[in-house]
């Protein structure tokens, strides 16, 4: 894995610098994800946590279409004195359409919108606790939900087929929740959000000429 960035940079140096209509690139990305503060009401750790992901992007001079996935993890306390916190893994796969709204020399500003599927899973999946001397298993089943997102990114072309950029993604999703209100348990579907701030590298792997080199 440590050799992967070097392989990508070497690949970028070999791609033709000719002008083109379309290109296909690989975009590894990493950064920090901040979850909705409201999730702390359900004992989630909502502090900034690292994420990693990658996209496959088809681009021309004005538009780009990306398909990719990302992964992050946090913790959720159980509220049970004899049971430790669980690890929550968030895996998202989605598609994003972006438009270039400003370009000055090698610098490009893009805005986009997308959608996808978020899967939350817990480890361990089953926790055992004791209530009045009776052992009880608490099960955490994986949960899937649809997402909507808006993003903005600024990138700079370092080489004809190599770009470095900064991105911000705001994402919204729904989860089924349950909480105690007096002596009753209230169940509902609530909306939450997350924000990603990260860096990405774009390496062009194929081009019919290469829009990255257009003036």
N, C-alpha and C positions, 0 to 999 in steps of 0.2 A: 504493500500500500504506500510506503514512503517513496517509492520510485514513480508512482502515478503522476504527480505534478511535473516531474522532469520529462516523462514520456509525452505528456500533453504539450508542453512547451516545445519540445523537439518536433512534434507533429505540426505545430503551428508554423514553424520556420520553413517547413517543406511545402506548404500550400502555396499555389500560384498567387501572385499579387495582381493578376489581371482583373479588369472590371467585369461585374456580373449582375444578373438579375436575381438569382436566388443562392442561398447558401444554407448548409446544415451544420450546426455547431453543438458541441457538448459544453454544458455549463455547471461545473461543480460549484457548490455554494455552502457557506457556513456562517454562523453568527449566533445571536442570542434571541430567544423567544420569551415574551412576557405574556402571561395568561391573565384573563379577566380577574379583577380583584374580588368579584362576587364569588368566584370558586373557593376563596378562602373560607366562606361560610360553610362549605362542605369539607373543610379540613384539607384542601389542596394547598401545596406550596406554590404560590403564584409569583415568586421571585424569578428574575431572569435566569434562564437555563440555556445551555448551548444546544444548537440544532445543526444537522448536516443534511445535505440533499444534493440532487443533481437533476438537470433538465436536458432534454433533447429539443433543440430550437431550430425551426425553419424560418428564415428571414429574407425579406427583400429590403429595398431602400427605405420604405415607409412602415411596413407592418412586420410583426413577428408572431409566431405561434409556438408556444412551449408546452411540452408534456413532461411531467416529472414527479418526483416524490421527495419527501423530507421526513426526518425522524428526530424526536426529542423525548425527554423523560423528566418526570418530576415525582414528588411523593405526596401521598394522601394519608393523613393520620386516621386511625380508626375510632378514637375516642374510648377505646377499651384499655384499661390500665395494664392488662397482662399481654397485650398484643401490640407488636411494633408496627410502624408505618409500612404501607405497601408502596411499591414502585409503580408509577403509571407511565406507560409508554404510549406516545402519540405518534401515529404513522399516518401521513397524508399523501394521497396521490391526486393529481389534478391537472387541469389544462388552463392556460392563460393566453389571452390575446392582447397584444400591446401595439401601441402606435407611437412613432417618433414624433414628438411635438416641438423639439428644438434641437438644432445641430449647429455646432460652431467648431470648425476644424476637426480635431480628433475626438471632441467631446460630444456626447449624445444624451438627451433627456427623453425618457420613455414613460408613458402612463399606460396602465393595463387593468383588465378585469378578468376574473376567472372563477372557476368552480371546481369542486372535487369531492372526495370522500375521505373522512377522518375516522380512523379506527383507534379506539382507546382500549388498552389491555392492562391488566394488573398482575403483578408478581409479588408474592405467591397468589395463585388464583383462589386458594382455599385457606382460610385461617380458622384455627380452633380456639375457642374461649370457653370459660367455665361460668355458668350462671347457677348460683345456689347449689353447687355440687354436680350440676348436670352439664356434660360437655356438649357444646353447640358448634357446628361448622358454619362459618360465614363465607359464602361463595361470591366471587367477583367475576362475572361473565364479561367478555369483551363487548364493547358497544361501538356501533357504526352510525355515523351521521353525515349529512351533506354539508358542504361548506360553500360560502361565497367570499370572494376576496377582491380587494383593490390594491394596486401597487404602483410605486414610482421608483425609478432607477436612473442613476447617472453613471455613465461609463466613459472610459477613455481608451482609444485604440493605441496599444503599445507597439504592435507590429501589424502587418497587413492581415494576419489571421489570428491575432491574439488581443483580447480586450480584458480590462480590469474594471470592475464597477462596484458601486454601493447601492443596495436595494432596501426598500421598506415595504412591508406587506401587512395590511390590516385584514383580518379574517373573521368571519362570523359563522357561528354554528349553534345548533340546538342540542340539549341533552335532557333526558328525563331525570327529574330530581325528586327527592323525598326528604321532608324535614318534619320535626315535631312542632306542633302548635298546641300548647296545653297538653291535653291527654290524647290527642289524635295525631296521626301521621298524614301529612298533606303531600300528595303526589301531583306533579305538574310537569309540563315541558317548558324549559326556560332557554333564553337566548344568551349566548356568551360570545366573547371575542378574544382574539390573541393578536399580538403584534410581533413581527419578525424584523430585526435589523441585522443585515449581514453583508458580507462581501461575496462576489462571484467572479469567476474567470470564465471567459468564453473563448473556446478554441474551435476554429472552423476546420471541419474534417472533410467537407466536400463543398464545391462551389461551381456554378455554371459560368462564373467569372469572379465574383467576390464583391458584394456590395459594401463591405467594410472599407474598401480602398477608394470609394467614390469621393470626389471632392465635396 
